[in-house]
Amino acid sequence: MRLRRSLLIFAGYLSLGSVACGAKQDAPSGVEPTAGAGGASSSSGGGALASRGGSDALAGGGGSGALAQGGALSGQGGAGSGQGGAPSGGAASGGVGSSSGAGGVSLLVFSRTAEYRHDSIPAGVRALTKLAADRGWSLAATEDASQFSDTGLAAYNAVIFLSTTGNVLDDPEQAAFERFIRAGNGFIGIHSATDTEYDWAWYGGLVGAYFREHPSIQAAEDQTHPATRGLPNPWRRSDEWYAFKSNPRPNVHVLLSLDESSYTAGTAHMDGDHPVAWCHEYDGGRAFYTALGHTSESFSDPLFINQLAGAVTWVLNE
C-alpha cells in the first residue's frame, strides 16, 4: 500500500541546471526506468538545489529546503498545508473554459482522482485558468475521463494532469491519449501526476517516474529553462517532497533537484540524487513534470506559476 500524504510542512532547497532537454525517448517496453538506490535517511533541515552546468549539483543548507536548477528548457518562463480530503474517483466538474487561444495554445486541465484528493486542486484550476487568460491561451478544466477520445482531445495541443491519483482512464481512453501524444502534442504533470496509473507502462514513461513516498511537507529552491528561468538558485520553498520508485535521470533532462541534507527526508530519500522537476521528448510529443504543487499556496506563488508557464511554452515548442 502506498503511503498517504502527511500534514506537516518542511522547508527544502532546490538546485537548477542549464542544459536543454535531450533526444526523444521511446515508449517503454513495459519496464520501469532504472530504480533509484536506497540508503540511509538524510539529515534534518530544509532542502536545496543548485545549478552546475548541465547537471544538478546538490547544495547544502540547514533548517529549510531548497531547490536548484538542473537544466534549461527553451520557452518562456509557498508554504502551506494543502491536506487532502476524501478520495474521489468521479468527475467533479465538467469543462470550465477560459479565454480563446492566441497562437494556437489550447490546454486541457484534467484533475480526476481515484484515490487521495488534494485540497489544492481548485486553487490549481483557478491559477491555470488565470494564467491562460493572461497569456491569451485557451483552457478548459475537466474531471470527465470521457474527454479522452480522439474527438474529445482534438481541440487541445497539451494536457495537464493536475494532482491526479489512481487509475483515472480506462483502456480506450488510454489509447486515445497515447495517440494524442504521438501526434506531437504535449503533457504536463503536476505533483501527484506521478501517483497515477501505476499499471500503465506507457504513462510511466511519459511522466518519468512513479511516486514512492514522502516525508512531512518541507521547504526547498529552483533557474534557466523556460520553466526555471528567473528562479533564485537555490530556491528555498515549502512543499511535499516526493521520493520516486525509480530515478528518472537516465531517461529525462532534470531541471530541479532537492538537497536532501537541507530537510528531514526520513526514508523518503533518493540517495542524494533527488530530481523533482524534469522534461523530455517522448513518443512523438513533449512532457514536463514538477513534483511541486501540493499546497494551495503554491498556486499563489509567482515563481511556481512562471514555472508552469515555461512548461507550457516548452511542451508546445513555442
C-alpha positions as CSV (number, residue, x, y, z in Angstrom):
1,M,0.0,0.0,0.0
2,R,1.4,3.4,-0.9
3,L,1.9,5.9,1.8
4,R,-0.6,8.7,2.0
5,R,0.2,12.4,2.4
6,S,1.1,13.9,5.8
7,L,0.0,17.2,7.2
8,L,3.3,18.9,8.3
9,I,5.2,21.3,6.1
10,F,9.0,21.4,6.0
11,A,11.5,23.6,4.0
12,G,14.0,22.5,1.4
13,Y,16.5,23.8,-1.2
14,L,16.2,23.1,-4.9
15,S,19.0,23.3,-7.5
16,L,18.8,24.3,-11.1
17,G,20.5,23.1,-14.3
18,S,21.4,24.6,-17.6
19,V,21.2,22.1,-20.4
20,A,18.3,21.8,-22.8
21,C,16.2,18.7,-23.0
22,G,17.8,15.9,-24.9
23,A,16.8,13.4,-27.5
24,K,13.3,11.9,-27.8
25,Q,12.6,9.0,-25.5
26,D,10.8,6.0,-27.0
27,A,7.8,4.4,-25.3
28,P,8.8,1.8,-22.7
29,S,8.7,-1.9,-23.3
30,G,6.7,-2.4,-20.1
31,V,9.6,-1.9,-17.8
32,E,10.1,1.0,-15.4
33,P,13.2,3.2,-15.7
34,T,16.2,2.2,-13.6
35,A,15.3,2.2,-10.0
36,G,16.9,4.6,-7.6
37,A,19.1,3.2,-4.9
38,G,18.2,3.1,-1.3
39,G,20.2,4.2,1.6
40,A,20.3,5.9,5.0
41,S,17.9,8.8,5.6
42,S,19.3,12.3,5.2
43,S,19.8,14.8,8.0
44,S,17.2,17.2,9.2
45,G,16.7,20.6,7.8
46,G,15.2,22.0,4.6
47,G,16.3,21.1,1.1
48,A,18.3,22.9,-1.6
49,L,19.1,22.7,-5.3
50,A,21.9,24.5,-7.3
51,S,22.9,25.0,-10.9
52,R,26.1,23.4,-12.2
53,G,26.3,23.4,-16.0
54,G,24.2,20.6,-17.4
55,S,23.8,18.6,-14.3
56,D,22.3,19.1,-10.9
57,A,24.6,19.9,-8.0
58,L,23.3,19.4,-4.5
59,A,23.9,22.4,-2.3
60,G,23.9,22.2,1.4
61,G,21.5,24.1,3.7
62,G,20.1,23.7,7.1
63,G,16.7,24.2,8.7
64,S,14.8,24.7,5.4
65,G,14.6,23.1,2.0
66,A,15.8,24.5,-1.3
67,L,15.6,23.6,-5.0
68,A,18.3,24.2,-7.5
69,Q,18.1,24.3,-11.3
70,G,19.0,21.1,-13.1
71,G,18.6,22.2,-16.7
72,A,17.3,24.8,-19.2
73,L,14.2,24.5,-21.4
74,S,13.5,26.7,-24.3
75,G,10.4,28.8,-23.9
76,Q,9.1,31.4,-21.5
77,G,9.2,31.1,-18.4
78,G,4.8,28.9,-0.9
79,A,4.4,27.2,2.0
80,G,1.2,25.7,3.3
81,S,-0.5,22.5,4.2
82,G,-2.8,21.5,1.4
83,Q,-4.2,18.4,3.0
84,G,-6.4,16.2,1.0
85,G,-10.0,15.2,1.6
86,A,-11.7,12.0,0.8
87,P,-10.7,10.1,-2.3
88,S,-12.7,10.8,-5.4
89,G,-13.0,8.7,-8.4
90,G,-15.6,10.5,-10.3
91,A,-15.7,13.7,-12.4
92,A,-16.3,16.6,-10.1
93,S,-16.7,19.1,-12.8
94,G,-17.3,19.4,-16.5
95,G,-15.3,21.7,-18.8
96,V,-14.5,25.1,-17.4
97,G,-13.3,27.3,-20.2
98,S,-11.2,30.5,-20.3
99,S,-10.2,32.9,-23.0
100,S,-10.0,32.0,-26.6
101,G,-6.5,31.0,-27.6
102,A,-3.9,33.1,-29.4
103,G,-1.1,31.4,-31.2
104,G,-2.8,28.1,-31.2
105,V,-2.2,27.3,-27.5
106,S,-5.2,25.2,-26.2
107,L,-4.9,23.4,-22.9
108,L,-7.0,20.8,-21.1
109,V,-6.6,20.6,-17.4
110,F,-7.5,17.1,-16.0
111,S,-7.8,16.7,-12.3
112,R,-9.7,13.4,-11.7
113,T,-8.8,11.5,-8.6
114,A,-9.5,7.8,-7.9
115,E,-7.5,7.8,-4.6
116,Y,-6.2,10.6,-2.5
117,R,-7.6,14.0,-3.4
118,H,-5.6,17.2,-2.8
119,D,-7.4,20.2,-1.4
120,S,-5.1,22.4,-3.7
121,I,-6.8,21.2,-6.9
122,P,-9.4,24.1,-7.0
123,A,-6.6,26.6,-6.4
124,G,-4.6,25.0,-9.2
125,V,-7.5,25.2,-11.6
126,R,-8.1,28.8,-10.8
127,A,-4.4,29.7,-11.2
128,L,-4.1,27.9,-14.5
129,T,-7.3,29.5,-15.8
130,K,-5.9,32.9,-14.9
131,L,-2.5,32.1,-16.4
132,A,-4.2,31.1,-19.7
133,A,-6.3,34.3,-19.7
134,D,-3.3,36.4,-19.1
135,R,-1.4,34.8,-21.9
136,G,-4.3,34.7,-24.3
137,W,-4.4,30.9,-24.3
138,S,-7.5,28.7,-24.5
139,L,-8.1,26.4,-21.5
140,A,-10.7,24.0,-20.3
141,A,-10.7,22.1,-17.0
142,T,-12.5,18.8,-16.5
143,E,-12.7,15.6,-14.4
144,D,-14.6,13.8,-17.1
145,A,-12.5,10.9,-18.4
146,S,-14.7,10.5,-21.4
147,Q,-13.0,13.6,-22.8
148,F,-10.1,11.3,-23.6
149,S,-11.2,10.2,-27.1
150,D,-9.8,11.3,-30.4
151,T,-12.7,13.7,-30.8
152,G,-12.6,15.0,-27.3
153,L,-8.8,15.7,-27.4
154,A,-8.8,17.2,-30.9
155,A,-9.3,20.8,-29.7
156,Y,-6.2,20.7,-27.5
157,N,-2.5,20.6,-28.0
158,A,-1.4,20.0,-24.4
159,V,-3.0,18.2,-21.5
160,I,-2.2,19.0,-17.8
161,F,-2.6,16.3,-15.2
162,L,-3.2,18.4,-12.1
163,S,-2.7,16.2,-9.0
164,T,-4.4,13.2,-10.5
165,T,-4.3,10.0,-8.4
166,G,-5.0,6.3,-9.1
167,N,-6.4,4.8,-12.2
168,V,-8.2,7.6,-14.0
169,L,-8.5,6.4,-17.6
170,D,-9.9,3.1,-19.0
171,D,-8.2,1.2,-21.8
172,P,-9.9,3.1,-24.7
173,E,-9.2,6.5,-23.0
174,Q,-5.6,5.5,-22.5
175,A,-5.2,4.5,-26.2
176,A,-6.7,7.9,-27.3
177,F,-4.2,9.7,-25.0
178,E,-1.3,7.7,-26.5
179,R,-2.4,8.7,-30.0
180,F,-2.7,12.4,-28.8
181,I,1.0,12.4,-27.7
182,R,2.2,10.5,-30.7
183,A,0.6,13.2,-32.9
184,G,3.2,15.7,-31.4
185,N,1.2,17.2,-28.6
186,G,2.3,18.0,-25.1
187,F,1.9,16.7,-21.5
188,I,2.4,18.5,-18.2
189,G,2.2,16.6,-14.9
190,I,1.8,18.4,-11.6
191,H,2.6,16.9,-8.2
192,S,0.7,13.6,-7.8
193,A,0.5,13.0,-11.5
194,T,3.2,10.5,-10.6
195,D,0.8,8.9,-8.2
196,T,-1.4,7.9,-11.2
197,E,-1.8,4.9,-13.5
198,Y,0.9,2.6,-11.9
199,D,-0.1,-0.3,-14.2
200,W,0.2,1.7,-17.5
201,A,3.8,1.4,-18.6
202,W,3.5,3.9,-21.4
203,Y,2.2,6.6,-18.9
204,G,5.0,5.7,-16.5
205,G,7.5,6.5,-19.3
206,L,5.6,9.7,-20.2
207,V,5.5,11.1,-16.6
208,G,9.1,9.9,-16.0
209,A,8.8,8.1,-12.6
210,Y,6.2,6.9,-10.1
211,F,5.7,8.3,-6.6
212,R,7.0,6.1,-3.8
213,E,6.7,8.1,-0.5
214,H,7.3,11.5,1.0
215,P,8.3,12.9,4.4
216,S,6.3,15.7,6.1
217,I,6.0,18.8,3.9
218,Q,9.1,20.9,4.0
219,A,10.7,23.8,2.2
220,A,13.1,23.9,-1.0
221,E,14.9,26.0,-4.4
222,D,15.0,26.4,-8.3
223,Q,16.6,28.8,-13.0
224,T,17.4,28.8,-17.0
225,H,14.9,26.5,-18.8
226,P,11.7,28.4,-19.6
227,A,10.3,26.5,-16.6
228,T,13.2,27.6,-14.4
229,R,14.2,30.9,-15.8
230,G,14.1,33.7,-13.2
231,L,14.1,31.4,-10.2
232,P,16.6,32.0,-7.4
233,N,19.4,29.5,-7.2
234,P,19.0,27.9,-4.8
235,W,15.2,28.3,-4.5
236,R,14.0,27.8,-0.9
237,R,10.3,26.9,-0.6
238,S,8.0,24.6,1.3
239,D,6.3,21.7,-0.3
240,E,5.7,18.0,0.0
241,W,8.9,16.4,-1.4
242,Y,8.2,13.2,-3.3
243,A,10.6,10.3,-3.5
244,F,10.2,8.1,-6.5
245,K,10.2,4.4,-7.2
246,S,13.0,5.0,-9.7
247,N,15.4,7.8,-10.5
248,P,14.2,9.3,-13.8
249,R,17.6,10.9,-14.6
250,P,18.7,8.3,-17.2
251,N,15.6,9.0,-19.2
252,V,14.8,12.7,-18.8
253,H,16.5,16.0,-18.5
254,V,16.5,17.1,-14.9
255,L,15.5,20.7,-14.2
256,L,15.3,20.8,-10.4
257,S,16.9,18.7,-7.7
258,L,16.4,18.6,-4.0
259,D,19.2,18.9,-1.5
260,E,18.5,16.1,0.9
261,S,20.8,17.5,3.5
262,S,18.6,20.5,3.9
263,Y,15.4,18.8,5.2
264,T,14.4,15.7,7.0
265,A,13.8,13.0,4.4
266,G,13.5,10.0,6.6
267,T,13.1,7.0,4.3
268,A,11.8,9.3,1.5
269,H,15.2,9.9,0.1
270,M,16.9,9.2,-3.3
271,D,20.4,8.6,-2.1
272,G,21.5,12.2,-2.6
273,D,20.3,12.4,-6.2
274,H,16.8,13.7,-5.9
275,P,15.2,15.1,-9.1
276,V,11.9,16.9,-8.6
277,A,11.2,18.5,-12.0
278,W,12.2,17.3,-15.4
279,C,11.4,17.3,-19.1
280,H,11.9,15.1,-22.1
281,E,10.7,14.3,-25.6
282,Y,8.6,11.2,-25.6
283,D,7.0,9.0,-28.2
284,G,6.4,11.9,-30.6
285,G,5.5,14.5,-28.1
286,R,7.0,16.5,-25.2
287,A,6.5,16.0,-21.5
288,F,7.2,18.1,-18.4
289,Y,6.8,17.1,-14.8
290,T,7.1,19.0,-11.5
291,A,6.6,17.5,-8.0
292,L,5.8,20.9,-6.6
293,G,2.2,21.9,-6.1
294,H,1.0,20.0,-3.1
295,T,-0.2,23.2,-1.2
296,S,-2.9,25.6,-2.3
297,E,-0.4,28.4,-1.5
298,S,1.9,27.1,-4.3
299,F,-0.7,28.4,-6.9
300,S,-0.3,31.9,-5.5
301,D,3.5,31.8,-5.9
302,P,4.5,33.8,-9.0
303,L,7.7,31.7,-9.3
304,F,5.8,28.5,-9.4
305,I,3.2,29.9,-11.9
306,N,6.1,31.1,-14.1
307,Q,7.5,27.6,-14.0
308,L,4.2,26.2,-15.3
309,A,4.0,28.9,-18.0
310,G,7.5,28.0,-19.1
311,A,6.5,24.3,-19.1
312,V,3.6,25.1,-21.5
313,T,5.7,27.0,-23.9
314,W,8.3,24.2,-23.9
315,V,6.0,21.3,-24.4
316,L,4.3,23.1,-27.2
317,N,7.7,24.1,-28.7
318,E,6.6,27.7,-28.8
